[in-house]
Amino acid sequence: MGSSGPLDPPPAEYPDPPGSPRERAAKTALLLGIAIAFLVLCLQTPLLATPVASPLLFVGVLVEASLAFRWSLHRDRYFVAAWVGFALALAVASILTGYLNGLTDEGYATPEFARLYPNLYGTTLTLSQNHVTYAYIYLPLLPLLQIPGLDYRWITLASWAATVYLLRSNRFGAVVLGAPWVAVLAANGFNDFVPMVFVTLTLVTLSGRWARLTEVVALGLKQFANGILVVYYLLTRRWWEAAFAAAVTAAFLIPFAFLDASGVVCHALLLNAAPDCAGGFGVTSLTDLVSHLNYWAWPLLVLAIFAPRYARLVAGPSYAPERARVARWLGRSEYPIAGRSWSLLLVPLARIARRGPG
């Protein structure tokens, strides 16, 4: 973002939620029950060994958030506190007891990659925990953001909690990223949650030189962050910002390319997808892409950051003709302005149709 300021300024105060406290408490309990059911179904049954588990857990978070907004629970700060608090308690219990844990090796592998410096991409690492040899496939700063001697899972969980806190004025973001499944994902030690903090600081919280600093850090951590930032800049026609992000990414990799250019290409750029890139784990097929549990956290982050902004944009006065067109498509006399309506997805299509013939 650089000097452009936070993406989402704090919204106006939320109106009081409808319904009695007892009714809202019952709905909160029901949502938590649904969240637990998704976790047990996907993580405690043979479904976990199939590619279906990951997208199903993603859909579960969307269902939970949709119900929360349909019932206006997002207006109730006690619901948000209970929702995130339960998720945090479950995640802490997962680390302490091992329940719903052990889904990744990133919790112990990520800090160990610091031992590969300076030839980060030209050497491999064999871990005593599982006797597996790894090649490093992320960006250079990620293994450096650790506290020596501290279980890395506490760092990823703290990163999740910090991201949810930074989105606290965005109730949609807090409900989506504060879901129990996302907290359990963080408690397993998936390293995605570390760059997520810096992406959120860059796009939502900070401005000016501090946002620039967190952007540079985010660009040196994991490739998903780079993709989100560059695509956002391109979609908003901020060409210099996109070029800056690409240049910073290249600057992080060039020194390591002098040590082993093929390693940088294979591991950092191709993620071991090419047949001759051996010695690590990457994305080798569409099934492999879909089945990665942690990959689905990134669409949730994108939704948490951008969905409220998108809803405000297309519900604004500049999109009134498109909303009227959508209303006609749906056979209604008036467009439903509600920010959570699925019909908001049709508004860009209406703009494209408006610009076309007829």
C-alpha positions as CSV (number, residue, x, y, z in Angstrom):
1,M,0.0,0.0,0.0
2,G,2.9,2.4,0.7
3,S,1.5,5.9,1.2
4,S,-2.1,5.2,0.2
5,G,-3.5,4.5,3.7
6,P,-5.4,1.6,5.2
7,L,-7.7,-0.3,2.8
8,D,-10.7,-0.4,5.2
9,P,-11.3,2.5,7.6
10,P,-13.2,1.6,10.8
11,P,-17.0,1.3,10.0
12,A,-19.7,3.1,11.8
13,E,-20.9,1.6,15.1
14,Y,-22.9,-1.6,14.5
15,P,-26.6,-1.3,15.5
16,D,-28.0,-3.5,18.2
17,P,-28.7,-7.1,17.0
18,P,-32.2,-8.3,16.9
19,G,-33.6,-11.0,19.2
20,S,-33.3,-11.7,22.9
21,P,-30.0,-12.6,24.6
22,R,-31.2,-16.1,25.1
23,E,-32.1,-16.5,21.4
24,R,-28.7,-15.2,20.3
25,A,-27.0,-17.5,22.8
26,A,-28.9,-20.5,21.4
27,K,-27.8,-19.5,17.8
28,T,-24.2,-19.1,19.0
29,A,-24.3,-22.5,20.5
30,L,-25.7,-23.9,17.2
31,L,-23.0,-22.3,15.1
32,L,-20.3,-23.7,17.4
33,G,-21.9,-27.1,17.1
34,I,-21.8,-26.8,13.3
35,A,-18.1,-25.8,13.4
36,I,-17.3,-28.8,15.7
37,A,-19.2,-31.1,13.4
38,F,-17.2,-30.0,10.3
39,L,-14.0,-30.5,12.3
40,V,-14.8,-34.0,13.4
41,L,-16.2,-35.0,10.0
42,C,-13.1,-33.9,8.1
43,L,-10.3,-34.5,10.6
44,Q,-11.5,-37.6,12.6
45,T,-12.9,-39.8,9.8
46,P,-11.3,-41.4,6.7
47,L,-12.4,-38.3,4.8
48,L,-9.1,-36.6,5.9
49,A,-7.2,-38.9,3.5
50,T,-9.2,-37.6,0.5
51,P,-8.9,-34.3,-1.4
52,V,-12.5,-33.5,-0.3
53,A,-11.6,-32.6,3.3
54,S,-9.9,-29.3,2.6
55,P,-12.5,-27.7,0.4
56,L,-15.2,-29.0,2.7
57,L,-13.7,-27.3,5.7
58,F,-13.4,-24.1,3.6
59,V,-17.1,-24.4,2.7
60,G,-17.9,-25.0,6.4
61,V,-16.4,-21.6,7.3
62,L,-18.4,-19.9,4.7
63,V,-21.6,-21.6,5.9
64,E,-20.9,-20.6,9.5
65,A,-20.1,-17.0,8.5
66,S,-23.3,-16.9,6.3
67,L,-25.5,-18.0,9.1
68,A,-23.9,-15.6,11.5
69,F,-24.7,-12.7,9.2
70,R,-28.2,-14.0,8.3
71,W,-29.0,-14.1,12.0
72,S,-27.2,-10.7,12.5
73,L,-25.0,-12.2,15.1
74,H,-22.1,-10.1,13.8
75,R,-23.7,-7.1,15.4
76,D,-23.3,-8.8,18.9
77,R,-19.9,-8.2,20.3
78,Y,-20.5,-11.0,22.8
79,F,-21.0,-13.4,19.9
80,V,-17.8,-12.4,18.2
81,A,-16.0,-12.7,21.6
82,A,-17.5,-16.1,22.2
83,W,-16.8,-17.3,18.6
84,V,-13.1,-16.2,18.6
85,G,-12.6,-17.2,22.3
86,F,-13.9,-20.7,21.7
87,A,-11.6,-21.0,18.6
88,L,-8.6,-19.8,20.6
89,A,-9.4,-22.2,23.5
90,L,-9.7,-25.1,21.1
91,A,-6.4,-24.2,19.4
92,V,-4.6,-24.0,22.7
93,A,-6.0,-27.4,23.7
94,S,-4.9,-28.8,20.4
95,I,-1.3,-27.8,21.0
96,L,-1.3,-29.0,24.6
97,T,-3.0,-32.3,24.1
98,G,-2.3,-33.2,20.4
99,Y,-6.1,-33.4,19.6
100,L,-6.8,-32.3,16.0
101,N,-3.1,-31.8,15.6
102,G,-0.2,-33.3,13.7
103,L,-1.6,-32.3,10.3
104,T,1.7,-30.8,9.0
105,D,5.4,-31.0,9.5
106,E,5.8,-27.2,9.1
107,G,5.6,-26.7,12.8
108,Y,9.0,-28.2,13.3
109,A,10.5,-28.0,9.8
110,T,10.1,-24.3,9.2
111,P,12.5,-23.1,11.9
112,E,15.1,-25.7,11.0
113,F,15.4,-24.3,7.5
114,A,17.5,-21.4,8.9
115,R,20.3,-24.0,9.1
116,L,20.5,-24.0,5.3
117,Y,21.7,-20.4,5.1
118,P,23.4,-19.0,3.0
119,N,22.8,-21.5,0.2
120,L,19.1,-21.8,1.1
121,Y,17.9,-23.2,-2.2
122,G,20.9,-25.2,-3.2
123,T,21.1,-27.6,-0.2
124,T,18.6,-29.9,1.5
125,L,17.7,-30.6,5.1
126,T,17.1,-34.0,6.7
127,L,15.1,-33.8,10.0
128,S,15.5,-36.2,12.8
129,Q,11.8,-36.0,13.6
130,N,10.7,-38.0,10.5
131,H,14.0,-38.7,8.7
132,V,12.6,-36.9,5.6
133,T,14.8,-34.8,3.4
134,Y,13.4,-31.4,2.4
135,A,14.3,-28.7,-0.1
136,Y,13.2,-25.2,0.9
137,I,10.4,-23.9,-1.3
138,Y,9.4,-20.6,0.4
139,L,10.9,-17.1,0.4
140,P,14.0,-16.3,2.4
141,L,12.7,-14.5,5.4
142,L,10.2,-17.1,6.7
143,P,12.6,-19.3,8.7
144,L,14.1,-16.3,10.3
145,L,10.9,-15.2,12.0
146,Q,11.0,-17.5,15.0
147,I,11.9,-17.5,18.7
148,P,14.6,-20.0,19.3
149,G,13.5,-22.7,21.8
150,L,9.8,-21.9,21.4
151,D,7.5,-24.4,19.7
152,Y,6.7,-22.9,16.3
153,R,3.1,-23.7,16.7
154,W,2.8,-21.0,19.4
155,I,4.2,-18.5,16.8
156,T,1.6,-19.5,14.2
157,L,-1.2,-19.4,16.7
158,A,-0.1,-16.0,17.9
159,S,0.0,-14.8,14.3
160,W,-3.5,-16.0,13.7
161,A,-4.7,-14.2,16.9
162,A,-2.9,-11.0,15.8
163,T,-4.6,-11.2,12.4
164,V,-8.0,-11.6,13.9
165,Y,-7.3,-8.7,16.3
166,L,-6.2,-6.4,13.4
167,L,-9.5,-7.2,11.7
168,R,-11.6,-6.5,14.8
169,S,-13.4,-3.5,13.3
170,N,-14.3,-5.7,10.3
171,R,-16.8,-8.1,11.8
172,F,-17.0,-10.2,8.7
173,G,-13.2,-10.6,8.7
174,A,-13.3,-11.4,12.4
175,V,-16.0,-14.1,12.0
176,V,-14.3,-15.7,9.0
177,L,-10.7,-15.8,10.2
178,G,-11.8,-16.3,13.8
179,A,-13.6,-19.6,12.9
180,P,-12.6,-22.6,15.0
181,W,-11.2,-24.5,11.9
182,V,-8.8,-21.6,11.1
183,A,-7.6,-21.5,14.6
184,V,-7.0,-25.3,14.6
185,L,-5.1,-24.8,11.3
186,A,-2.8,-22.3,13.0
187,A,-2.4,-24.5,16.0
188,N,-1.0,-27.2,13.8
189,G,2.0,-25.0,12.9
190,F,1.1,-24.1,9.3
191,N,3.5,-21.2,8.5
192,D,1.0,-19.4,6.3
193,F,-0.2,-17.4,9.4
194,V,3.1,-15.5,9.8
195,P,2.9,-13.8,6.4
196,M,-0.8,-13.3,6.8
197,V,-0.1,-10.9,9.7
198,F,2.1,-8.7,7.5
199,V,-0.4,-8.7,4.6
200,T,-3.1,-7.6,7.0
201,L,-0.9,-4.9,8.4
202,T,-0.1,-3.7,4.9
203,L,-3.6,-3.7,3.4
204,V,-5.8,-2.9,6.4
205,T,-4.0,-1.4,9.4
206,L,-1.0,0.7,8.6
207,S,-0.2,3.5,6.1
208,G,2.8,5.4,4.9
209,R,6.3,4.1,5.6
210,W,5.1,1.6,8.1
211,A,2.9,-0.1,5.6
212,R,5.7,-0.1,3.1
213,L,8.0,-1.8,5.7
214,T,5.4,-4.5,6.5
215,E,4.8,-5.0,2.7
216,V,8.5,-5.6,2.2
217,V,8.6,-8.2,5.0
218,A,5.4,-9.9,3.5
219,L,7.1,-10.1,0.1
220,G,10.0,-12.0,1.6
221,L,8.0,-14.7,3.4
222,K,5.7,-16.9,1.3
223,Q,4.6,-16.7,-2.3
224,F,0.9,-16.4,-1.6
225,A,1.4,-13.0,0.0
226,N,3.3,-11.8,-3.1
227,G,0.5,-13.0,-5.4
228,I,-2.2,-11.3,-3.4
229,L,-0.4,-8.0,-3.3
230,V,0.6,-8.0,-7.0
231,V,-2.9,-9.0,-8.2
232,Y,-4.5,-6.4,-5.9
233,Y,-2.2,-3.7,-7.4
234,L,-2.9,-4.8,-10.9
235,L,-6.6,-4.9,-10.5
236,T,-6.6,-1.4,-9.0
237,R,-4.3,-0.2,-11.8
238,R,-1.5,0.8,-9.4
239,W,1.2,-0.2,-11.9
240,W,4.2,1.3,-9.9
241,E,3.1,-0.6,-6.8
242,A,2.9,-3.8,-8.7
243,A,6.3,-3.2,-10.2
244,F,7.7,-2.4,-6.7
245,A,6.3,-5.7,-5.3
246,A,7.8,-7.7,-8.2
247,A,11.2,-5.9,-7.8
248,V,11.3,-6.6,-4.1
249,T,10.5,-10.2,-4.6
250,A,13.3,-10.5,-7.2
251,A,15.7,-8.6,-4.9
252,F,15.1,-11.3,-2.2
253,L,15.9,-14.1,-4.6
254,I,18.8,-12.8,-6.7
255,P,21.5,-13.3,-4.0
256,F,20.5,-16.9,-3.6
257,A,20.4,-17.3,-7.4
258,F,24.1,-16.5,-7.5
259,L,24.7,-19.4,-5.1
260,D,22.4,-21.9,-6.9
261,A,20.2,-20.5,-9.8
262,S,18.6,-23.9,-10.6
263,G,17.6,-24.3,-6.9
264,V,15.9,-20.9,-6.9
265,V,14.0,-21.7,-10.1
266,C,13.0,-25.2,-9.0
267,H,12.1,-24.5,-5.4
268,A,11.2,-20.8,-5.0
269,L,9.6,-20.2,-8.4
270,L,8.3,-23.6,-9.6
271,L,7.6,-25.1,-6.1
272,N,9.0,-28.4,-7.3
273,A,6.3,-28.7,-9.9
274,A,8.7,-29.6,-12.7
275,P,9.6,-33.3,-13.1
276,D,13.4,-32.6,-12.7
277,C,12.9,-30.6,-9.4
278,A,13.6,-33.2,-6.7
279,G,14.4,-33.1,-3.0
280,G,11.3,-31.4,-1.6
281,F,7.6,-31.2,-1.5
282,G,5.5,-28.9,-3.8
283,V,2.5,-28.8,-5.9
284,T,2.6,-31.4,-8.6
285,S,-1.1,-31.8,-9.6
286,L,-4.5,-30.2,-9.3
287,T,-5.5,-32.8,-6.7
288,D,-2.4,-31.9,-4.7
289,L,-3.3,-28.2,-4.9
290,V,-6.9,-28.8,-3.7
291,S,-5.9,-31.2,-0.9
292,H,-3.5,-28.9,0.9
293,L,-5.3,-27.8,4.1
294,N,-3.4,-24.6,4.5
295,Y,-3.9,-23.3,1.0
296,W,-7.6,-22.7,1.7
297,A,-6.7,-20.2,4.5
298,W,-5.6,-17.7,1.8
299,P,-9.0,-17.4,0.1
300,L,-10.4,-16.8,3.5
301,L,-7.9,-14.0,4.2
302,V,-8.8,-12.5,0.8
303,L,-12.5,-12.7,1.7
304,A,-11.9,-11.2,5.1
305,I,-10.0,-8.2,3.8
306,F,-11.8,-7.5,0.5
307,A,-15.4,-8.7,0.7
308,P,-16.6,-5.9,3.0
309,R,-14.9,-3.3,0.7
310,Y,-16.4,-4.9,-2.4
311,A,-19.9,-4.9,-0.8
312,R,-19.6,-1.2,0.1
313,L,-18.4,-0.4,-3.4
314,V,-21.2,-2.1,-5.4
315,A,-23.8,-0.9,-3.0
316,G,-22.7,2.7,-3.5
317,P,-24.3,5.3,-5.8
318,S,-22.0,4.7,-8.8
319,Y,-23.4,1.2,-9.2
320,A,-27.1,2.1,-9.0
321,P,-27.8,1.4,-12.7
322,E,-26.2,-2.1,-12.4
323,R,-28.2,-2.9,-9.3
324,A,-31.4,-1.9,-11.1
325,R,-30.4,-4.3,-13.9
326,V,-29.8,-7.1,-11.5
327,A,-33.2,-6.4,-9.9
328,R,-34.8,-6.8,-13.4
329,W,-32.8,-10.1,-13.9
330,L,-34.2,-11.4,-10.6
331,G,-37.7,-10.3,-11.4
332,R,-37.8,-7.8,-8.6
333,S,-39.0,-4.2,-8.7
334,E,-36.2,-3.0,-6.4
335,Y,-32.6,-4.2,-5.8
336,P,-31.9,-5.7,-2.3
337,I,-29.2,-3.4,-1.0
338,A,-28.3,-5.7,1.9
339,G,-24.5,-5.9,1.9
340,R,-24.5,-9.6,2.5
341,S,-26.8,-10.5,-0.3
342,W,-25.5,-13.0,-2.8
343,S,-26.9,-10.9,-5.6
344,L,-24.0,-8.5,-5.1
345,L,-22.0,-11.0,-7.1
346,L,-24.1,-10.2,-10.1
347,V,-23.4,-6.5,-10.1
348,P,-20.1,-6.6,-12.0
349,L,-21.8,-8.8,-14.6
350,A,-24.5,-6.2,-14.9
351,R,-21.8,-3.5,-15.5
352,I,-20.2,-5.7,-18.3
353,A,-23.7,-6.2,-19.9
354,R,-24.3,-2.5,-19.6
355,R,-21.2,-1.6,-21.5
356,G,-21.9,-4.2,-24.2
357,P,-24.4,-3.9,-27.1
358,G,-27.9,-3.0,-26.1
